[in-house]
């Protein structure tokens, strides 16, 4: 009895250590393979290994290509919104918002939501004007595009429904996607801040009613070519891409 409880006999067997050690090694390799293979650029070897672990990574929600946000994390994506009563804007805001979304975990949740909206919207390929989708896509590809469009539209409508639910006076909400670029090395050396207006580009996502379909908006008239620069508004303020 004393022999069975002696220190030499307490612990895992060699076989148990081998099995657990192997499983942990495979798990660590799987976790490492996601940021190793994505985003681009990445090697064929990293992509091949990541494909092997893809089902496990997706099931465990580990398929994130963070790469520790370096050396180039790329632009971030936000959503700006305007709550409408008729044609009047009665309230506006954006998410994520560092001023209102805190602690940091809440901000991060909002940020993941805006990034998901961007990923779904940008994944839908644009078909050139005058060309039917069936002329440039196979039947299977067309089904995938329709699915992406439905998912993107459903997410945007869900966000609109929430914003309208917490603002009873509003009858519609306008969603606007924002891309926030990172200033380059020389821009920073010249004193450009991270919140400089020239780092933001906006793309309208649509106007949504409560529980309904997006409302079509008439496109604004284009300004004459010789009156306003493509990167400036009527006040002369530069917007869009950063001028060199």
N, C-alpha and C positions, 0 to 999 in steps of 0.2 A: 504493500500500500504506500509506504514511504517512498519506495523507488519510483512508483508511477507519478507522484507529485513532486519529484525532485526537479531542480532548475533545468537539468539537461533535457527533460522530457516536456517542458512547457514551451510552446511555440508552434509555428507551422512546419509542416514536413517540407522536404526539398521539392517534392512534386507540386505542392500547393504554392510555394514561392515562385516556382517556374511558371505556373499557369497565370497567377496574378501579375507577375512581372511582365509576362508577354502581353496580357490584355492592356495593362497600363501603357506599355510601349506602343501598341497599336493605336490606343486612344490618343496619345500625345502626337503621334505621326498624323492622325486624322485632323486633329485641331490645328496643327502646323500647316497642313496642306491647303487649307482654305485661304488664308492670307498669302500663302506662297504662290498660289495660282491665280489669284484675282485681287485687284483689277490688273489690266494690262499695264506695262508689258510683262509677260511671264514666259517661262520656258516650256517646251513641249513635255519635258519630264514632270514638271510641277502640275501641268494640266492632266497628264495621264494618271498620276497618283491621286489627284483630287477627284477625278471621275470614278475611280475605284471606291472611294469613301463617300461619294455623293449621297447615296441613300441614307447612310448613317448620319452624315452632317445635317441633312435636311430634317431628319426625324428628331435630332437633338437640338435643332436650331443653332448650329455652330458654323453654318456656311456664310461667314462674314469676312469680307476681304479688308479688314481694318488696316493692315500693314502698319499699325501703330501711328497712323496719320502722318507718315513721313516716307520719302522726302517731299512729296507733293500731294497733299490731301485733296486738292482740287476744289472747285467751287461748292458752296453750300446752297441749299434750295429752301426757300421760305414761301409762305402763302399769305398774301395780303387780301383783306376782304372789306367790302363796303356793304352795309345793311341799308336797304332801300325801302322807302315808303312812297310808292309811285315812282317818280323820277328823282326824288330828293334823297340825298345821303343823310341818314339820321345817326349813324354810328359807323365807326371803322376801327380796324385793328389788324394784327398780324399774328401768325404763329410759326415758329416759336418766338417768344418775346422775352428778352432778358429782364425787362422791368417787372413783368407780371408773373412769369412762369418760374417760380423758385419754390423749394430748393432745386438744385441742379438736376436731380432725377426727373422732376416734372418737366423741366425744359427739354431734357433729352427725349422724353416720351413724345413731346410735341414735335421735336425735330425729326424723329423717326417717322412720324406721320406725314410731315411735309415732304420728306425724302421719298417715301413710298408713293405719294401722289405724283411726284416728278418721274420716278422710275416707270410707273405704269403709263403715264402720258407720253413719255419719250420713247417707250418701247413700241408704240404704234407707228409703223412706217408711213411716210407721206407718199402718196401717189401723185405723180405730176398731173397738172391740169389737162383735161382732154383725153386722158387715158383711163380706161376702165380697169378696176383692180384685177379682174380675171385675165387681163392681157399680160400682166407682169407677175402674177402669183399663181401657184398651183392651188388646187382645191383645198388641200390640207393647210397650206400657208394662209389662205383666206379664212379658214375656220379659226386658226390661231389669232389672227388679227381681230376678228369679230369678238373672240373671247377677251382679248386684251382691252378692246374698246368698251365692252360691257363692264369689266372689272374697274376700269378707270372711271367710267361714268357713274357706277354705283358708289364708289368711294367719294367722289366729289359731291354727289347728291346727299350722301350720308352726312358729310361735313356741313353742307348747306342746311340740312334739316336740323342739325344740332344748333347752329348759330341762330336760326329762325326761332327755334323752340325757346331759347333763352332771351330772345328779343321779340316779344309778342307784337310790338308796334310795327315791325318790319314785314313787308309783303314779299320781298325777294332779297337775294344776296348776290353780289358780284364777287367772284373769286379771281384772283390775279396771282399767277406764279412769279416768283422772284428768284433770280439767280445772282448770288453774291460771290463775285470773284475775289481772289486773293491778289493783293498788289505785288508786283514783281520787285526784284531786288533794287533796281534803279528808282522805281517809284517810291519805295520806302526811304531810300537815301535822299530823295527830294522832299521828304516830309509828308507823303500821302498817308492818311490814317486808314485803319481797317474799315471805317464806316463812311468813307468818301462816297458821295453819290454816284460818281463815275464808275464805281465797281458794281453797280446794280443794273440788271436788265430785267424787264418785265414782259410777261406774255399773258394776255387775257385767257382765262379758262372758261368763262361763261357766266351767265346770270341764271340763277336757279330760284324757283318758287318753292313754296312749302309742299314737300312731298310730290312735286311735279317734275316735268322735264325742263332742261335748260331753255332759257328764253333767248331767242336770236336777237342780237344787237346789230344795228346798222353800223357799218364801218365808217370811221371818220374820214372826211375828205383829205386828200393828200395836199400838203403845202406845195406851192410852186418851187421848182428846183433852185431858183436864184434868190429865194427869200430867207430860207432857214436851212442851216446845215443839217444833214441827216442825223447828226449826233447832238443836235441842240434843239431845245424847245423855243417857244416864241420869246422867252425872257433872256435867251442867250446862254442858258445854263447847259453845260455839256452833260449828256446822258449816254448810257450804253457802254460801248467799248472804251478802253482807256486810250487816249491819244498819246502817241509816242513823242 
